[in-house]
Amino acid sequence: MGVIAKQSGYAAIALGAGMVVGALNNMVVLPRAFDGNEAIWGLVRVMTSWGMICASISTLGAPGAIVRFLHRYDGDEREKSLNSILAIAAFGVLTTLAILWKWGESWIVWLDPDKGELLSQNVHWFLVIVAIMSVLHIFRALLTWKLRTAFIAWVDELWQKTSYFILGALLLFDWVSLDAFVPLYIASYGVSFLLMGGASIGLFTGLSKGINRGDLPQFAEFSAFSLFAGGAVIVATQLDYIMVGKFLGLEEVPVYTLGFFMGSVVALPRRATTNIVRGVVAEKINRDDKVSIGQLSKNTARVNFLLMGAVMAGIWAGFDPLQQLLPPKYRGLELVFLCIAGAQLISGLNVSNNNHLGLSKHYRLVLPINLALVVVTVAMNYLFLVVFEWGLAGAALATLGTFVWNNAWRVLIVYRKFGVHPFTWSIPVMSGIATAAAMLFHWDAGTIGLHPLVEAVAQGALATGTCFAASYALGYFPELREGLKQRISWWP
């Protein structure tokens, strides 16, 4: 796991820094910058969600084909194969943009006929962000194939969140107008395009060498599969925001965004390893190395669960003083946090398994699972939001339910096909430790008698430290122990 540890370590730095900036932005800056204009913040968030959905569809699954197939070729054949996949992506992106140019405005206004003016006036910017996000998918796939995932994290996490924070602060102090916010926000994605494009430019030197006609059909077949399978996951992930805006009102989207953000912080360790694990699994599948894939699945699940459980315990322990720092409208989101954090934990267990299934010869099995995921997501959100009227908690419960459903099927199929699963006896033990640590330090605000921020940090540090130290002492993080022993000779 040397390359994984190295790349994920660099990525973790960017993710950690991005998390701090994102927390300041979502919890301090944006709620105050959009005070009284929450519906507009909701519209911007929904527009971004639709942009992500359109971008994931427009590339026609080409990013997945890049990671899956390029390991098989060398020299000119690799360059021709890449050209074939890029041609598929170019066709999809241009077709998507043409469709949006023709009918995009009417679709955007449909989101909210009463408050759709901000979006309808910025359809051209919507097209730009879809185009940029689409090409960024290609750049990410190329950098993942080259195992440069740490760079992706630095751009996506640190730059993108820092620029968003700066724009939020400028809006808060009235240094930019609300009308200028959207184009400046999209310009920050333009900088990401330049950064990742510059890092990927050396991989496009063979564009003049033609295409791999012989293997083009299998590229097209896998791309079509990835379009529906991979695109379905992004659609399901972004549907929460869209359905909250549609059924609860755009004013509730920022509130849900904040609760979702706090829960998604738990995913930082998983996000630090996902892309690099994907690249390593693709290489091992190409070598037909089944034994090490099975061990990789258990190791990544154990490490992810340990780190994610410790982070979740810390946030949960300090949740009450933490929410005292928020405007009143954004409080009372503990259940939303727990549901989203639980969903992230489940996903963290299955990182290697998900890649194994998607990159193996049985990849077609992912298609019905992910298409059903969209149906289940819509059904659960409608049930909890409209039928039961559970509000934001219902949206979060729907997310947790869909994660459980989707990952359970994936674990079962991978085990049946390959005999590989992510579970070890350490998982339930670490789960108990994390829960106990969170509850032990889950004190009400004012218990220590200090500023809420100090109390939240102190309680969180105690819970996270206790969880991590207990798990380490039980031998559940041998990778860290070995790393320390290499650097500190007397380390036990």
Secondary structure, DSSP 4 states (H G I P E B T S, - for coil): -HHHHHHHHHHHHHHHHHHHHHHHIIIIIHHHHTTT-HHHHHHHHHHHHHHHHHHHHHTTTHHHHHHHHGGG--HHHHHHHHHHHHHHHHHHHHHHHHHHHHHHHHHHHHH-TTT-HHHHTTHHHHHHHHHHHHHHHHHHHHHHHTT-HHHHHIIIIIIHHHHHHHHHHHHHTTSS-HHHHHHHHHHHHHHHHHHHHHHHGGGGTTGGG---TTTHHHHHHHHHHHHHHHHHHHHHHHHHHHHHHHHT-TTHHHHHHHHHHHHHGGGHHHHHHHHHHHHHHHHHHHHT-HHHHHHHHHHHHHHHHHHHHHHHHHHHHTHHHHHTTS-GGG---HHHHHHHHHHHHHHHHTHHHHHHHHHSTTGGGHHHHHHHHHHHHHHHHHIIIIIS--HHHHHHHHHHHHHHHHHHHHHHHHHHHHS-----THHHHHHHHHHHHHHHT-PPTTSS-S-HHHHHHHHHHHHHHHHHHHHHHTTS-HHHHHHHHHH-TT--
